């Protein structure tokens, strides 16, 4: 499995549902020293978005300002009840439960992935800032 491009098209975000699939995707990210990102199917036809920067190694850093933008976007999704309470907002590990469609989960995962590489444009399109 090749590392995901940056920015990553939503349709390429891996589905890591199940222990084996999760471990495969996570190990692949570690082997390539890239940010881990994936979606997982939950009960009740909902989805989880996960990302982890530890897999990218110590050379990968995310600026505090970028982490602040990501955190704010995730909190807006919680406030809008688009994702469940208890979302992890970084700065290393990110998780959003309760996403109501696979398509939206992929969009959010792709936007988060791009942001963790410093490209905030996909995130601002996926989760527009307040007016």
Secondary structure, 3 states (H helix, E strand, C coil): CCCCCCCCCHHHCCECCCHHHHHHHHHHHHHCCCCEEEEEECHHHCEEEEEECHHHCCCCCCCHHHHHHHHHHHHHHHHCCCCCCCCEECCCEEEEEEECCHHHHHHHHHHHHHHHCCCCHHHHHHCCCCC
